């Protein structure tokens, strides 16, 4: 998986934004990405988020599953592009 984009987008929620003050950033990553491929930082926690069931009329479908990574960086470091809209 080398040479491909591992981090897809930042996850912007109320909880993830409060954790940025302590140096923890949340990203959506490729489903087959490993912790070593995600980043060279202090700590990486990964989890697979199950897709929700959605209904359109009588038909029931599912949103796709996706993988989330919570990255902890060292004290004093900051990820600048995390707060830029449209990235």
C-alpha positions in Angstrom: 0.0 0.0 0.0 3.0 2.2 -0.2 2.6 5.3 -2.4 -1.1 5.5 -2.0 -3.2 8.0 0.0 -3.8 6.5 3.5 -5.6 9.4 5.2 -8.8 10.2 3.4 -10.3 13.0 5.4 -10.5 14.5 8.9 -13.5 13.5 11.0 -15.0 16.8 12.3 -17.3 16.2 15.3 -17.7 17.9 18.6 -15.8 15.2 20.4 -12.9 15.1 17.9 -12.5 18.9 18.0 -12.3 18.9 21.8 -9.6 16.2 21.7 -7.4 18.4 19.4 -6.5 20.5 22.4 -4.8 17.4 24.0 -3.0 16.5 20.7 -5.4 13.8 19.4 -6.7 14.1 15.8 -9.3 11.9 14.2 -9.1 10.8 10.5 -11.0 8.5 8.1 -8.4 6.1 6.7 -8.3 3.3 4.1 -9.9 0.1 5.3 -6.8 -2.0 4.7 -4.3 0.5 6.3 -2.1 -0.6 9.1 -1.0 1.5 12.1 2.5 1.7 10.8 1.3 3.1 7.5 -0.9 5.7 9.1 1.7 7.8 10.7 5.0 8.0 12.6 3.6 9.6 15.8 3.3 8.9 19.5 0.3 6.6 19.3 -2.4 5.5 16.8 -5.7 3.9 17.7 -7.8 2.4 14.9 -11.3 1.1 14.8 -13.7 -0.1 12.1 -17.0 1.8 12.1 -20.0 -0.2 10.9 -22.2 1.5 8.3 -25.8 2.4 9.3 -28.9 1.0 7.8 -30.8 3.5 5.7 -34.3 3.3 4.3 -35.7 4.8 1.1 -39.4 4.0 0.9 -39.7 0.2 1.3 -36.2 -0.5 0.4 -33.6 -0.9 3.1 -29.9 -0.3 2.3 -26.7 0.1 4.2 -24.0 2.8 4.3 -20.5 1.4 3.7 -18.3 0.4 6.6 -15.2 2.7 7.2 -12.1 2.8 9.3 -11.3 5.5 11.8 -7.9 6.4 13.2 -7.2 8.5 16.3 -3.7 9.9 16.1 -1.9 11.2 19.2 1.0 13.6 18.4 3.8 14.8 20.7 3.3 17.8 23.0 4.0 21.0 21.1 3.3 19.6 17.7 0.2 20.6 15.6 -1.4 19.5 12.4 -2.1 22.7 10.4 -4.2 21.3 7.6 -6.6 19.6 9.9 -8.7 22.8 10.4 -8.7 23.9 6.7 -12.1 23.5 5.0 -12.4 21.5 1.8 -9.4 19.3 2.4 
